[in-house]
Amino acid sequence: MTSIVDIDAQIQELHRKRRELQAKQAERLGRLALAAGLGEFEQTDEELKAAFAEVAARFRPRLAPANSGIEAPSPAKAADHAGTQ
């Protein structure tokens, strides 16, 4: 039988793993952004969010399963969405 304490420990471990994965992803994206030359310019966070949303929208159709019913947003909608997060 699994106790509440066991479940809480599992949840804490999953949160730790999630934070670790997010940090690795952030480091990877940061390295790629610098390699692409984004560090050479002064952009606002909003400008970067919009640009990243456009890139995400470009790749989203490949990531969503064909029969999922998920429609990839247009780059304009993706940019609008990025500004709200």
Buried (B, 14 or more C-beta within 10 A) or exposed (E): EEEEEEEEEEEEEEEEEEEEEEEEEEEEEEEEBEEEEBEEEEEEEEEBBBBBBBEBBEEBEEEEEEEEEEEBBEBEEBBEBBEEE
